[in-house]
Amino acid sequence: SNRGNRGEYRASTYRVPTHVQEAQPRPMTPIGAWLLEMDGGNGALLQYQLGAEANFDSVAQIVNLYARQVDSTGQTAVDPLLFQDLCIKKVGHQRLIEKWFRERALGSTSSEEPFPFQ
């Protein structure tokens, strides 16, 4: 009967890792949400969250500092200095950020501009 109890104990503890995983806090800060948005919610860019939050006050500030208009069509690019400043060395991560800046930084469809530019 001891073995039976042990088996039940194992069965009940088996589920703990899943529960712990689900209980992980999700980033609720604007910068954390922005990093998640850029990689489609995978969380690969969240490793840069603390650095970004230590150096910048908001996503708007980051965009204002690092977005560059590349031509008259309003196409935007990210200043590569952002990668240096946040120590983003992985090319794949740089590409995700470049894509977001190209598609979203100046292309706000709402009447309210979330990222004011000069």
N, C-alpha and C positions, 0 to 999 in steps of 0.2 A: 504493500500500500504506500510505502515511502516513494517508490518509483513513480507511482501514479501522481502523487503530489508534485514531484519534481517536474514531470511532464507538463502538468497544468501551469506551473510557474513559468516554464520556458515558453509555453504558448502565449501567456499573457505578456511576457517581456518582449516577445518577438515584435509586437506592434509598436513598441516605444520609439524606435528610430523614425518611423513614418510620422508619428505624432510630434516628435521634436522638430522634424523638418517642417511640418506645417505651421508650427508655432514660431518659426523664425520671423522676426519683425521685418516688414517690408519698408523700403525707404519712402517716407512720407514728405520729405523735403522737396521743394521745387527743383533743386539741382539733381537730386536723386531721381525724381520722376522724369526729368529731361534726359538723363543718361539712359534710363530704361527705354524711353521712347525711341532714342536713336538706334538701339540695337533690337528693336521689336520685342522688348520685354524679356530678353534672355539674361540680362544682368551682367553681361561680359564687361561692360564699361563702368560698373559700380565700384570697381577698384580705384577709380579716379575721384570718387565722390568726396572723400575727406580732403584731398588736396585742393579740389575745386572750391569746396566750402571754406577752406582756410584762407584762400586767396581772393575769392570773389563774393560779393554780396548777393548776386542774383544771376539768373540765366540771361536776363536783359543786359546786364553789365558785360558778361562774357561775349554775347553776340555783338554788342556795340564795340568792344575792343578788338575782336578778331574777325568780324565779317568784312570782306572786301568786295566791292562791286567790280566785276571784271570787264563788263562792257555795257553799252547803252541799252541793252535789252533788260537790264536789271538782274542779270545772272550774278549770283554771289558765290564767293569762294571763301574758305577759311584760311586765315593767316597761319602758315606752318609754325609760327611762334607759339601757338596754343599747345601744340604737341610737345614742344620743348619745355614750356612753362609747367605743364602738368605731367611731364615725364611719360608721355604716351609713345612708346617705342614700337609697339606691334603695328605692322602695316595694315592688318585687317581692321584694327580699331580706328586707325587714322582714316581709313576708307569710309567707315560707318559715319564718322563725324563729318567728313567732307561731303558725303551724300546728303546729310541733314542740312548742312549749311547751303548746299546748292538748291535743295528743294524747298526749304522752309524758312530760312533766315529772313528773307525779304518778302516771301510770298504769302503773307498773311491774307486770308480771304475774309476775315471778319472786319467789320467797320472799326473795331477797336484794335489799334496796333499794340500787340503784346511786347514788341521789341522796338522801341523808338530809335530812330536814326537821325543823325544831324542832317 
